[in-house]
Amino acid sequence: MKDTDIEGLGPEDARQYVLHFITSLKTTRAQRRKLADDLKLWRRRVALASEKKAPDLEAEAVRRVGELEAREAELAAEERDLSLKVEILKEKLAALRPRAEMQVDADRLLAELQILAGPRDNLAEALKDTEADRLLAELKERLENENT
């Protein structure tokens, strides 16, 4: 199953699924913002260590900047992927809504009709059946009389 396949889900489950991706996207963006702040800090430390002529500190700060830049690249790729998926999922969710609204709950509809129209009139049906039986009997009798 693809991450963007929500066609088999109900409307509420689909909404929750999309919300999960949106939350992940916002979390990833927040991580990137914090990482950008950390990168600024470590780049300043590289400059400060260079200025103070501390090669050991500078080498460690450069190593840390490299790690942070690699993590930033990973987060950027993850953010692009999530952003694309969220857009696709939002479109699919919007397309699911009309279909969900068109689905009819037959039991609920029957209950509403019974409230509006009253209970089913079984007596009228029984009388129609009795009337049909009487007419059939008359027809049989007439046919028998015509054949004799």
Buried (B, 14 or more C-beta within 10 A) or exposed (E): EEEBEBEEBEBEEBBEBBEEBBEBBEEBBEBBEEBEEBBEEBBEBBEEBBEEEEEEBBEBBBEBBEEBBEBBEEBEEBBEEBBEBBEBBEEBBEEBEEEEEEEEEEEEEEEEEEEEEEEEEEEEEEEEEEEEEEEEEEEEEEEEEEEE
